[in-house]
Amino acid sequence: MARVTSADVARESGVSRTTVSYVLNAKTGIALTDATRQRVLETAARLGYTPSAPARALRSGRSDLVLCVLPDWTIGPAIDRLLDLLATALAEHGLTVLVHICRDSRPLAELWRAVTPCAVLGLTPFGEQDARAMRQAGIPVVGATLDADPQPDVFAVPQTSIGALQADHLVSRGRRVLAYASPHDDRVAAFADRRLAGVRAACERHGLPEPLVTAVDLDVASAADAVRSWRAGGVTGVAAYNDEVALAVLAGLRAQGADVPGDVAVIGVDDIPAARVAAPALTTVWQAIDAQADYLAAALLAALGLADDPPERPDDVFHVVQRAST
């Protein structure tokens, strides 16, 4: 079905397109009768007319869309909460978050030119050419990164540090042979590879052998297979990619008759609600998702001149929440 335009509203109302524009944009100081205004509004509603975002942006000088660009990630609990908090915070200022997941090779420029966003948020860094083009077009760019980054306009959550924190905790609990339970989904490799690198670096720092790395599906059979190979290798501590993988590991350990944490200690990442009610309750790495959303929203609003400068980034970006599994 073709999009209803202002020309359609004008033709149906028996007035000019200029008159339609005056009415729909609530122009003041224009000599129009109340009857004409009412007829145009009723016609627009009956035809289902909605103004185009690019046209609205041209008239106002800025759209109300914030484009949030995600790599081709799975949307787990942490990302889902981050997006929800961002959307809520920005909605209070009349802004709408449009999430785009990059699942093809289409140039980013095609997207932002089509939707005319007032700002663009990237949860991983943009290429220099893309970032420069957006800034030259007058579009503020705010970013986050999975690596350590000292730039003031970037919120960094270094994933290698999360993996190192997992390993350090297991070592502090007396575990000397570690395993890493990785995910099977390649779409989260950006997180998993960095966390594994952190576990490896911590093992080297503590003088421990390389961690045994096994991909674990979210089912008991896969986890039980992993547990058998780990126990044959003398593993006493498992750092899991996230809490969901860690819960599968706990199920695999139960299936193999292993005691947790007596035989094997397990730690996850994300502190999802299920971690608290697992058997045993799951030790995990909590991430400051709320603080990250607050910072990114404040940075966007500041870049748009709608708020003061963004607050300082929190010192506590992640920490271990110890429970019974370690």
N, C-alpha and C positions, 0 to 999 in steps of 0.2 A: 504494500500500500504506500502511495506517495505521501511524503510529509506535507502536512497542512502549513501553508505559508501565510504571511500577512496579506499577500495579494488575494488569497482565497477569502480571507476574512473581509477584506475591502469589497470584493465583488458580491459576496453574500449579503453584506450590510448595506450596499448601495452608497458607499462613501469612498473617498480617495484613500490611497495607501498612506498618505501623509497624515490624514485624520486618524487612521488606525494606529499609526505610530504614536501620535500624540496621546491617544487614549490608553494604549497598552503600556506606555512608559510613564503614565501619570504626569504628563507635562502640565505645568501651571502657566497661567498668564495667556492661555489660548482661548479664543471665543468659541466655545462649543456648548451646545445645549445639553442639559442633563439627559434628555431623551436620546440624543445621538450617542453620548458616552455609554448609556445603558444598552443601546442596541448593539454597539460594537462589542461590549463585554459579553453579552449574552450569546452573540454569534460565535465569538472566539471559544467560549466554553462549550457550545453545542458542537462545533467542528473538531474540538480537541486540540486547539492550537497551543503550542508551547514555543517560546522563543528559542532560537538556536544559541548554543553556548558561545560560538565565535562571534556572532553578531552582538550578543549581550556584552561580551568582553570589549569589543570595539567601542560600544557606546559608553561604557562605564570606565574604560581604561584598564580594567582588571577583571578577570573571572573570579569565581568563588571556588574553583577546583584546585586542590593540592594533589599533584600526581605523585603517587608512591610507587617506585619501581623496585620490584623484587626479582632476583634471579630465579631460575627454575627450581625452587625449593619446595619440599613438602610443607604444608602449613600445619605445624604441630602446635601444642598448647602455648608455648612461649611466644611464637610469632603471632598466633591468633589473638592472644591477650594484648600484645604490643599494638597491633592494628586497631583493636577495639578501643584501647585507651587513647590512642592518637585521634581516632575519629570523634570520640566523645569530647576531648579537650578542644579540638578545632571547631567542632559544631557550635560551641558556645560563642564563637566569633563569626558565625555565619559561613564557615568554610566546610566544604565537603571533600572527603578523601576518596580519590579514585585509585584503586590498586591495580597495577599492571604486572603480571608475571611474564617474564621474558622466556617464551617457549619456542621462539623461532629466531631467525637471523635478521628480522626486519630492523632497519636502522632506527635508533631511538628518536632521531630528529623527526621522522615521519609521525611518531606518536605525539610528541609535545607540540608540534606545529598544528596537528589536527584538533587537539583538545584545548589548546590555549590555556594552560594552567597558570595560576598566579605564582606558584612555587613548585619545585620538584624536590622530593625526598628520595634518597637512595640508601638502601640498607647495606649495600656494599659500594665501594667507590666507583664513580663513573670514569670512563676513559677521559683523558685530558681534552681530546677534541670535542667530545660531547659536552663536557662541563663548560668549556670555553664558549661553545656555540650558544648554550642556554644563557649564560651570563651576558653575552653580547646582545642577546635578544631581550635583556632586561628581566630575566626570570631568575629569582634567587634560588640557589642550590644548597641544600642542607644534606649532610651525609652521616653515615655510620660505617664502621668497619669491624671486621672480625680479628684484626691485628692491632697491636699497640700503635698508637698514632698521637703525636703531640699537638696536632693542629687544633686551634681553638674552636673551629666550627665543625669538628668531627667527634661523634660519640664513639669511643673505642671500647669494645668488649673482647679483649684478646683471648681467643679460644685456646691457644697453647698454654696460657696461664691456668685455664680451667683444668686441662688435663694434668698439668704439673701439680695442681692443688689436690686432685684426686689421688695421685700417686703418693704425694707427701703424707696425706692422711692415712693411707693404707700402711705406709712404712712406719708411721708413728704408732700404729696399732700392732706392730711387730711382724708385719708381712714382708717376706723377703723375696718371694717369687711371684711376680704379677702377670696378669693377663689383661688384654684389652678386648672387650666385646664390642665389635664394630657393627654398624647397620649394613644391611644388604642393599639399601637404596642409594644408588650413585648420586641422586640429586642433593643429598646432604653431605657430600664429600668435602665441601668447603669447611664445614664444621668438624666432621669426623677426623679428617686428616690432620687438622691443626691440633685437636685434642690428643690424638695419638702421638703427635710430635712432642707435646708437652709431657705425656707419660714417659716416653722414651728418654727425654732429656732429664727428667727427675730420676729415673732408674740409673742413668749414667752418673748423675751427680751423687747418688747414694751408693755407688759401687755395686749395683745389682745387675743381674743378667737382663738382656733385652726382654721386654714383655712378649708373651705369646699372644698373637693376634688371630682372632677367629670371628668371622661374620656370623651373627646370630639373628635368625628370623624370630618374629613374634609368635612362636609356638613352642610347646613343650619339647617336641621331638628334636627340633633344631638345637634348642638350648641344652638338652640332655647330651646330645652328641658333642657339643662344645665342652661341656663339663667333663665328660669322659677323657677327652684329649688333655684338658688342663690338669686334671688330677694325676694322669699318667706322667705329666711333666712337673709335678710337685707344686702346682700353683696354690697359693694360700690367700690371694687377694685379687679381686676383679674390678677394674675400672670400666664401667659401661658407658657407651656413647651418650645415652640419656636414660631417663627413668623408665621409659617403656621397655627398652632393651634390658635394663637392670631387672625389671619385674619378670621378664622371660627367663633371665639367668636364675633368679630365685626359684622359679618353677622347675627349671632343669636340675638345680641342686636338690630340691625336694624329691624329684623323680629318681635321682641317683642315690638317695638315702644319705646325703651329706648334711652335716650340721652347719647352720649359719648363725653366728660367725665362727663357731668353734673350728670347723675345718676350713672354711673359705669365707672371707669377708667380701662384701659387695657394696660399691658406691655408684650412684647414678648422677644425673645432671637435670636440673629444672625445678625440682621440688613440686611436682604435680600433686594434686589432692590424693591420688591413689597411693603415692609413696608413703603417706602417713598411716594408711590402713593396711598396708601389705603385711605378710606374715613371714619373717619378722618385719617390723617397720623399717623402711629403706633410708639409709644414710644417703645424702645427696648434696649437690652443689646448688645453692640458691643463687639466682641471678636477679639483679635489680631491674626487672622489666618495667615496673611503675616509674622508677627514676629515669630510665631511658626514655620512656614515652613522654614524661614531663619535660625533660631536657629538649628533645627533638621538637615537641610542640612549641615550647618557648622560643627556641631558635628560629623556627619558621615564622612565628608571630613577630619576633624582633626584626627579621629580615624584611617583613612586609610593612614595618612601621606600625604594627598594631599592639606592640608591647615594648617594655624596656628590654635592655640587653638580657640574653639568656643567663640563667643562674650558673654558678660554678658546677662542674660535674661532681657527682658524689664520690667520696673516697671508697665507699663500700659498694663495689660493682658486683661482687660475688663472694660467697663464703660457704664453708661446709656447715651443713645442718646434720649433726651426728644423731643417729638413731640406732636401733638394735642390730642392724645388719653388719655393723662393724664393731 
